[in-house]
Amino acid sequence: MQIELSGMRAIVTGSSAGIGWAIAAGLGEAGAAVVVNGRTSRAVEEAAQRIRLSVPSAQVRGVAADLSTPAGVSKLIAAAGEADILVNNLGIFEEKRFENVTDEDWERFFRTNVMSGIGLARACLPAMIARGWGRIVFVSSESAIHVPREMIHYGVTKAAQLALSRGLAELTAGTNVTVNAVLPGPTRTEGVVAGFRQSAEKMGMSVEELEKKYMAQRKPTSLLRRLETPGEIANLVVFVCSRQASAINGTALRVDGGVVRTIL
């Protein structure tokens, strides 16, 4: 099977690094014209240039916008134009005891992780339905199902994305538009690696040893027994965005390395 997305226009939020960057690169490799997004112009342009170096044939440009604000969402839509593919990847996380999570924290997480996707979907979905084709993907997390005690506020926003994606999918019945969610597990992003490296130095062990310890203690149900790579998640997202995935709609697809034990 060869995925071909030539002629398609894609927006990938939070794509200056990590999973989002890998998704943008994958869509570009498949032929889509991709808009990379991040908070700063420098980060966005560096990310776009990395994709051009990795995939010389890629059509990619960047739009810097803070999507935790309505103004940022409007800026991205105005600059990017119409999209055939929208990947709502933007997300923030932090470990914090529940009693220490303030109302401001909750609002910040919802604005960034949930409201950004709502605003973009509201702008893109009607046009997709009118044109008769489109793909929207929310990058959620296995934390939506296994809500972590140390990041309850994060897990709640990721669970909200599942409800949002399913509800939006109901609006696409009988069309060639699909809305799905993808649930990654623990992933070896730049931020995670930096955090592991810092902790490993303090604990006097290697990053590899700390990763094994983390997986054994914090994610003992993982069948992968290691952190996933951003590319492994991007592979699924690119497929879900393809024409071949036309029968996949309103679904939460797990690419979590087997962390979640339930069959359904």
N, C-alpha and C positions, 0 to 999 in steps of 0.2 A: 504494500500500500504506500502510495506516495501522496503526501499532503501538499496541495497546491493552493496558495492563497493570493496569487497574483491578481492585482486589481482591487484588493480589499484594503480598507483603511482601518488601522487599529490604534487604540489608545491604551496604554498600560500605565496605571498610576503607581507611584512609589517605585519607579523603575531605574533609579540611578545606581542601584546596587542590589545584591542579593537575589532573591527569588524573582522579583520584578524585572531585574536586568536580564536574567536568564530567559524569562518569558518573552521579553521584547526581542532578544536576539533570536530566539526560536521562531517567532512569528516573522521576523525579518528574513530569516533563512528560508522560510516557506514561501516568501514572495510578497508578503503584506507590506504596505507602507506604514511604518510604525512611528507613533509619537511617544517619546520618552518623557517622563515627568519626574520632577523632584522639587525640592524647596528652593534651591539656589541655581542660578544660571551656570555657575562654574561646574557644579556636580552634574547637572543635566548635560552640558556639552561634553564633559569628560566621558560620561556614560555613552553618549551617542557616538563619540569617536572610537571608543572601545568596541562597539558593535560594528562600526565600519571596518575596523582592523580585523575583527574576527570573521565577519561576513561581508566581504568586499562588495557583493551584489546588493546588499541591503539598502532599502530606502528608509532613512531614519532622520528624524529631526527632534529637537527638544523644546519643551515648554516648561519654564520654571513657574510654579504656582503652589501656594500653600492651600491644600485642599481641605484643611480643617476649618476653613472659613467659606461662606457662600460666595464672597468676592473671588476667592481663589478658584472655586469650581467654575464660576462664570468666565474667569480669565482663560482657563484651560479650554473650555468649550468654544469660546470665541476664537482662540488661536488655532485650535486643532481642526475645527470644522466638523462635518458629519463623520460618523464612525460606523463601520460595519461590524467591528469587534471592539468591545469594551471589557478590559480586564481590571476589575477593582482589586488591586493588590495592596494598596496603601494600608499600613497598619503599624501601630506602636504597641509596645509591651513593656512591662516592668514588674519586678517582684516587689510586693508590698503587702504587709499584713492588712487584713480586711478593715480592722478598726482604725487604721491609719490612712485609709483611702478617703480623701475629702470629697465633698460635693464637686469641687472644681476639678479634681482628678476624674471623677465619673463623667463630667461634662466634656472634658478634654478627650477622653477615650471614645465617647460616643460621637463627638464631632468628627474625629479623625477616622475611626474604624467603621462607623456606620453611616453617619450623615453624608460623608463625602461620596460614598457609593449611591446613596439615595439621590443626591443632587445630580450626579452624572447619569444615572439610569433614567431619571425623570426627563433629562434633556435628550438622551439618545434613543430610548425605547420606542416612542411614538414614530419617529422617523424610520427606524428599522422595520416596524410593522407596516408602515406605509409603502416602503420599498419592497417588502416581501422577503427580506433576508436579514439575519443579524445574529450575533452571538454576544451574550453577556456572561461573564464568569466572575464570581466572587471568590477570592482566595481567603478561605476561612482558616480553620485549624482543628486538629484533633482535640484541642482544648475546649472546643465548643461542646464536645461530648464528655470528655474527661476534664471537667473544669478544675484547674489546679488550685489548691488551697492557698498557694502563695501569690496567685494572680487571678482572683475571682473576678475582678473588674474586667480583665482582658477576656476571660472565658465567656462572660456574659455578652460582650460585644460580638464575639465570634459566633455565639449561638444566635444572636440577633440576625447575623448575616444569613444563616440557614433559613430562618423564617422569611426574611426579605427575598431571598432568591427564589424560594418556592412560591411565595405570593406573586412575585412578578411573572414567574413562569405561567401561572394561571391566566395571565392577560394575553399570552401568546398562543392560546389554543387555536389549532387549525391554520397556523402560519408557519413560515420557515424560519422563525426566530426562536432561539432557545435561551434559557437562563438557568445556569447551574452554579453549584458551589463545589470547590475543591478543598479538601482537608489535608494539608501537609502535617507531618510529624516534626520532631526536632530536626533542625536543618543547619548545615554548616555554612551559615552566612558570614559575611565579614564581621558583623557586630558580635555574633556568637563566638567566633574564633578569637576576637580581641578580648572578650570577657573571659574565655577559657584560659587564654595565655596569661592574663593578669592574675587570675586565681591560681593557676598552676605555679607561677613564680612564688607566690606567697606560701603555697603549701609544699614547695620543694619537690615537685614532681613534673613530669613531662605533660604536654598538652594531650598526647595520646593516652597516657595513664588516667588523666582527669576525665577524658571523654568516656573511657570504659567505666570508670567509677560513677559518672553521672548517669549513664545509661542503665547501669545495674541498680542504682539506688532510686533514681527519679523516674525512669521509664522501664521498669523491669518486664513489662509485657511485650516490649519491642521484639519482633522476630528478626529485624535487620541487625540489631545489636550494635548499631553505630548511627551517627548522624547522617541524615540524607544530604545529598548535594542539591543545590538549586536547580541544576539541570534535570535531575530526576523528576522534580515537580513540574518543571517547564514542559517536559515531554507530554505529560497528561494534559496540561492546559492547552497546548498547541493542538492536540488531537480534538479536544472538546470544542475548539474554535473552528474546526475543519468542516467541510461539506460532508465528510464521511460520518460525522457524529450527529447527523440530522435527527436520529431517533432518541437522543439523550437529552431530556428536558425535565426541569423541575427536580433534579437529582443532586444529592450530596455525595460526591465521589471521594473516597479516601485514598490518599497516597501517603500513608502515615507509617509505613514500615511495619505494619501489623501491631501497632501500639493498642489500638482499640480492639477488644476481644469479641465484641458482638458481631454476629454474622450480618445482620441488617443494620 
